[in-house]
Amino acid sequence: MTKEQFTAQVLSAEEMLYKVAMTMLRNEDDALDAIQNAVLRAYERLDTLKKEEYFRTWVTRILINVCNRQLRLRKKTAAYHETQQAAASPQEAAEVRAAVEGLPMKLRQVVVLYYMQDFSTKEIASILRIPKGTVLSRLSRARELLKAELDD
């Protein structure tokens, strides 16, 4: 597929992409960002499109993945802000940071990557070259240790 064909296909799917993004994200700015990211990803991965007649389906799937990622990040960001608000004072926030820094390196890594850098467990598994189950168990163990440390 040439650049011109790609552009024509995107323009013909533009309204449909907008409706999908708005339905999922319910915010015009987020929807427009998601569409832009999806089109960029589609262009970068154009070689993975097997049949040109399935372009609309393919680009829609990419857009849905981008929207789902944005929704996951929203949840994590909201949870992080709730945690920050729950810390009634800067002293409590400092205690949380100190507790995280006091974790063993293997546990601290997954906590920082997951909660502070917004990586998914799958991405963390890839980064650290460990199974996803190990990431999940380390996150669970870290939460237990942090709860015990902060409850004291």
N, C-alpha and C positions, 0 to 999 in steps of 0.2 A: 504494500500500500504506500503510495506516495504522500508527501506532506500535504499536497492539495486535496487528495482524496480523504486523508485524515481530517483536515479542516472542514471539508464539506460534511463528512459524517458527524463530526462534533456539532456543527451548526444545526444540522437536521435533528439532532437529539437534544439540543439545548433546553427546550421547554420541558421535555420529559425529565431530564436530569434535575432541573430546578424543582419540579413538583416532587420528585423522590426525595431530594435533599431537604426541602421544606417540611415534608411530611415527617421525616425522621428527626430533624433537628429543631424545628419550630422557631427558628431564628434566622432572619434573612442574611445577616453578616456571616454566621456560621455556615449556612447553606452555600453561600457564594464561595467561601473559603474551601469548603469540601469539594465543590465542583471543580474549582481551579486545581486543587491537589489531585483529584481523580483524573482530570484531563492530562495533567503533567505525568502522572504515573502511567496512564495508558500510552502516552507517546513514548515514554522511556521503555515500555515493555511491549511495544507494537509487534515485536518479533514473536511474542507468545500467542498472538491471535491466529488461530488455526484456519478459520474461514471468514472471509470478509463479510459474508451475509449475516454473521452473528455479532457484528460490531456492537450494535445497540445493547444486546444482552451482556456482552463482555464488559463494556464500559459501565453499564449499570451495576454489575457485580462489583467492579472496582469502586464505584461511588458508594455503594452500600458498605463495603469494608472500611472505607475512609470515614463514613458517618458513624459506624459502630465504634471505631477507634476514638473519635471525638467524644462520643457519649461515655465511653469508659473513662476517658481523661476527665470529663466533667464530674463523674462520680468520685474519682480519686481526689480531685481538687476540692470538691465540696467536703469530703470526709476530712481532708487535711485542714481546711479552714475551720471546720467544726472542732477539730482537735486543738487548733491554735486558740479558738475562742473559749474552749473549755479550760485552757490554761488561764486562770484568772489573773496571773501576774507574770511579769518577765522572769521572776525567780522560778516559777513552775515550768516555763518554757525552757529555761536553762537546765532544770533538772531532767527534763525529757531528753534534751540534747546530750547531757552527760550520761544518762542511762544508755542511750543508743551508742555513744562512743565507748562505753564500758563493755559492750557485747563482744564476744569472740569475733575475730575477723570474718570467718565464714558466715556468721549470722548477720553481722553488721553490713556486709556487702549486699546481701539480698534485701535487707531493710532499706538501705539507701537507694538501691536501684529501683525497688518497687514503689516505695512511698514518696521518695523525694525526687527521683528522676523519671517517674511515670512509665517505667518499662513493664511490659506484661511478663507473666511467669515464663511464657514460652521464649520471649526475647532474653530474659535473664539466663535461662537454661543454655541458650545458644552462646551468650556472652561468656559465661563461666565454664562452658563445656561440661555441664552436668545434666543429669536427667531432670525433667520438669517435676517429677515427684520429689526429688531431693530439694528443689527450690521451695516447693510447697511445705515440706517438712521443716526446712530451716526457717521459713517465715512463721510457721506455727510455734516452733521452739523459741524464736526471738520474741514473739508476742507474750509467751508465757513468762519468759525471763523479765521482760520489760514490765509486765503487770506486777510480778512479784517485787521487783525493785521499786516501782513507783507507789505501790500500796503501803510500803513501810514508812 
